[in-house]
Amino acid sequence: MPRVIFSITYAVKPELREEYLETIGALKNYLTAERGKDYSVFEVKGKRNHFSEVYICKSMEEYDQLEEDSDEVTDQLINRIVNDFVRDGKVEYKTLVETL
C-alpha cells in the first residue's frame, strides 16, 4: 500500500512569527500526542517565515480520512493559522503518492 505525503506551504507575517510558532506548536502537539498523526512542521531553509506542514499517511485511505477526521480543536487552530498568520492568504497544497 503506497504512503501519501500531504503538505501545506505558506509564508507567515514576520511581525506575527512568535505567535504563529506558539500556535503551530500547539497544533503539532495536539495532532501527534492526542490524535496519533504523523505530522511535522518545517521552515524552508534560507527563507525565513516560510513553513510547510507535512502529514505522512500510511495509505490512501488514511489520507482520504484527514479532512473527515478533523475535530473542533484542530479546526480552530488551523483556521487561526490561515486567517491570522498566513501572509496574503496564499497557501499551497501538495499531495505526493509513493510509487516505489
N, C-alpha and C positions, 0 to 999 in steps of 0.2 A: 504494500500500500504506500503510495507516494506521500511524502510530507509536503506541507504547504507553509510558505512564509508569507505573512501579510504585513506590510509596512505602511506607516503613515508618516509622511515627512512634511516639515513646515519650519518656518522661521518664527522666532519669538521676539516680541517687542523688547529691545535692550533694557529699557527702564523697568521692565517687569520680570527680568530674569530670575531674581531670587525668589519672588513669589511663585513663579512658574515652577522652579525647582522643588519647592516645598509641595506644591500641588501634584506634580508628576510623581514625586516620591511617594506621596500618599496613595496615588493610583497604582503604582508598581507594587507597593506593599500589599494593598488590598487584593489585586489580581493574582499575585503569586502566593501569598500566605493564606488568604481566605478562600480564593476561588480555584487555586491549583493550576493557574495558567502558566505556560512557558512564555514569558513576556519580559522584554528588556527595553531600555531607553538608551540611545546613543547620541552623542553630539558629533557632528561632522568635523573631522579633523581639518583645521585651517579655516573653518567657517563658524566663528563664534555665534552662538544663538540659533544655529540650525540643528534641528533634532530629528531623529527618527525613532518612532515607537515600532517595535518588532514583536509580532506574535509568531511562534513556531507551533504549528499544529501537526499532530501525528498522522492525520488523514484528511481527506477532502470533507468527510462528514463532520469532523471536529471544526474545520474552517467554516463550513456552512452553518454551524450552530453558534458561531461567535456573536452575531447580532441578536439572535433569538435568546441566547443565554445571558444577555445583559440584564442588570438589575438596577434599582434606583440609585444606589451608591455609585456604581460605575457610570451611569448616565449623567449624574450630577457632576462628577469630576471631569468627564470628557467634555461636557457642554461648557464647563468653566474654562477649560484649556482652550477650546476652539473659539469661544466667544470673547474671552478676556485677554488671552495671551498671544494668540497667533497673529503675526503681522500681516496686514492687508487681507486677512481671511483666506489666504491661499494655502490649501492643503493638497498634497499629492498622495494618492493611494496606489499601492503596487502589490500584486499577488504573484508569487512565484511558486510553480509546481515542480517538485522534484521529478526528474525524468530518468535518472540512472541510480 
